[in-house]
Each structure stands twice: as structure tokens, then as C-alpha cells.
Amino acid sequence: MRRRFLANESGATVIEFALSLPIMLGILLVSTDLYNINRMRGDMEQASHNLASILANQQEWNADSFDYLIEHTIDNSVGEEYELIVSKVNIDRSMDWSPIRRGEISDVCADKSSGKYYSDQMPEEDPDSNTASFLVIQLCRYNDDLIINSGLLGSKKMESTSINRLLYHSVVLDKRLSGEVGVEYEE
């Protein structure tokens, strides 16, 4: 009798384990996906903040130095599949030039400007003043390559926005960057 009872109990244990294994694997896959997404979100926020901090303290921007800086602050931490939008926004929400765009993909970031006017939230604003400027960095990408089991979470856009006050109100762009953003180059 005791032998039969132990055989039934071990059979039940095997069945319980077999039924719970897919659930445990599913939880493990979803946990891994969420970890990867949150780690990348942190990397994106750090990279966009670093870029904004460095650019906000420079009065002259050179295209080669700009691209080198992006390569070492964004590419190294986020990868190559991203969209980067750099905008100089005055405190009255006007923009001196069109945003600078970089990255392998496009149309991922939400468009936060129309023409030469910034339409998203600002940390401070004064419609009667044009004496201070902000640097707005948008860094966006999809999370496709971070998800092991995309059937559970699906593809989504990830965006990080950093806003820093510029040290200098007027930023001088070199010839290549001036042409890229639609302003005349001043020697």
C-alpha cells in the first residue's frame, strides 16, 4: 500500500513539474525582456544627457566634432539603430534653425516642432524674452533587438529627451552644419 502511495505521489509531482515548467520559462523570458528594455532605457537617458551637457557648454559647433561626439556618446552605448534630433530652442519657443538629425533610422521620434517653433513642454518659458536658449536632445529607437520573446511584449518605441540651458545664447555653426539646418554660414 505504501509503495503504491509513493508511486502515485511521485507521478503527481512529475505532472505538476511538467505543467509548471512552461509558466516558469515564460516568467523568465518576460523578466529578461523587461530587464533588457529597462537597461537600454537607462543607457539612452545617460547618453542623451551626456550629449546635452557637452553641447550646451560649447559656443561653436563643428560638423566633424559633432559627429565624433555623437559616435562616442550615442553609438557606443545605444548601438546604431536610433534617431537623434538636436534642437536649439529659445525661451520664447522660437528656434534659430531646423533641428539637426542623426541616426540610421527616421520617423521614430515624435515631431516636437513645426517650422521654427517648438511645441512641446519646456522647463521654463517667457514669450516676451529671447535672451536664453535651451538645447533639446531627443533620442529614439525601437526595442525589437532587446526582446527575446517578442510575442509577449511586442515592438515599441523608446524615447529619451534631455533639456539643458545653453551657456551661450548664440551658437555658431560651421559651414556644413549651417547648410544642414538651413541658415547662412557666417565667417
SVG drawing of the C-alpha trace seen along z (x, -y; Angstrom):
<svg xmlns="http://www.w3.org/2000/svg" viewBox="-2 -91 38 93">
<polyline fill="none" stroke="black" stroke-width="0.4" points="0.0,0.0 2.8,-2.4 4.6,-1.6 1.6,-2.4 1.1,-5.7 4.7,-6.8 4.4,-5.9 1.2,-7.9 2.8,-10.8 5.9,-10.9 3.8,-10.7 1.8,-13.7 5.0,-15.6 6.3,-14.9 3.0,-16.1 3.0,-19.2 6.5,-20.0 5.7,-19.4 2.7,-21.7 4.6,-24.5 7.8,-24.4 6.3,-26.5 5.0,-29.0 8.4,-29.4 10.1,-29.7 7.5,-32.3 8.2,-34.3 12.0,-34.0 11.7,-35.2 9.4,-38.2 11.7,-39.1 14.7,-39.0 13.0,-41.2 11.9,-43.7 15.5,-43.8 17.0,-44.4 14.4,-47.2 15.0,-49.0 18.8,-48.7 18.6,-50.3 16.2,-53.0 18.8,-53.9 21.6,-53.9 19.6,-56.1 18.8,-58.6 22.5,-58.7 23.7,-59.1 21.2,-61.9 22.0,-63.7 25.8,-63.4 25.4,-64.8 23.2,-67.7 25.6,-68.6 28.6,-68.7 26.9,-70.6 25.3,-73.1 28.7,-74.4 30.1,-75.0 29.6,-78.2 30.9,-76.8 29.8,-73.6 31.9,-71.9 30.3,-69.1 33.2,-66.7 33.5,-67.2 29.7,-67.0 29.6,-63.6 32.6,-62.4 30.9,-63.3 27.7,-61.5 29.7,-58.4 31.3,-58.3 28.3,-59.3 25.4,-57.7 26.7,-54.9 28.8,-53.3 26.0,-53.0 22.8,-52.7 24.0,-51.0 23.5,-52.2 19.7,-51.8 18.5,-55.1 17.2,-58.5 18.7,-61.6 17.2,-65.1 19.1,-68.1 17.2,-71.4 18.2,-74.8 15.1,-76.4 14.9,-80.0 13.0,-80.7 10.1,-82.2 9.9,-78.8 11.3,-80.1 14.0,-78.1 17.0,-79.7 17.4,-76.8 15.8,-73.5 16.7,-70.5 19.9,-68.6 19.1,-64.9 21.3,-61.9 20.9,-58.1 20.3,-55.1 16.5,-55.3 14.0,-58.1 10.4,-58.9 10.8,-57.2 10.9,-60.4 7.7,-62.4 8.0,-65.7 8.1,-68.4 8.5,-71.4 6.6,-73.0 8.6,-75.3 10.7,-77.4 8.5,-77.0 9.0,-74.4 5.6,-72.9 6.5,-70.5 6.9,-71.3 9.8,-73.4 11.2,-73.7 10.6,-77.4 9.4,-79.9 8.9,-83.6 7.1,-84.6 8.4,-88.2 12.1,-87.3 14.6,-86.0 17.8,-86.1 18.2,-82.5 18.2,-79.2 17.8,-75.6 19.3,-72.5 16.7,-69.8 18.0,-66.3 15.6,-63.6 17.0,-60.0 14.6,-57.3 14.8,-53.7 12.7,-50.6 13.1,-47.8 13.0,-44.9 16.6,-43.7 16.2,-43.7 13.3,-41.3 13.9,-37.6 10.3,-36.6 8.7,-39.4 5.4,-37.6 4.8,-38.6 5.8,-42.2 5.8,-43.3 7.8,-46.1 7.6,-49.5 9.3,-52.9 11.7,-54.1 12.4,-57.8 14.7,-59.8 14.5,-63.6 17.1,-65.8 16.8,-69.6 19.8,-71.7 20.1,-75.5 22.8,-76.7 25.7,-78.6 25.8,-80.9 22.6,-82.2 24.0,-82.3 25.7,-79.1 28.0,-79.4 27.7,-76.6 30.3,-75.7 29.6,-75.7 28.4,-72.1 26.1,-72.3 24.7,-75.6 23.8,-74.2 22.2,-71.2 19.9,-73.2 19.0,-75.9 20.9,-79.0 23.5,-81.1 27.1,-80.4 28.8,-83.4 32.6,-83.5"/>
</svg>
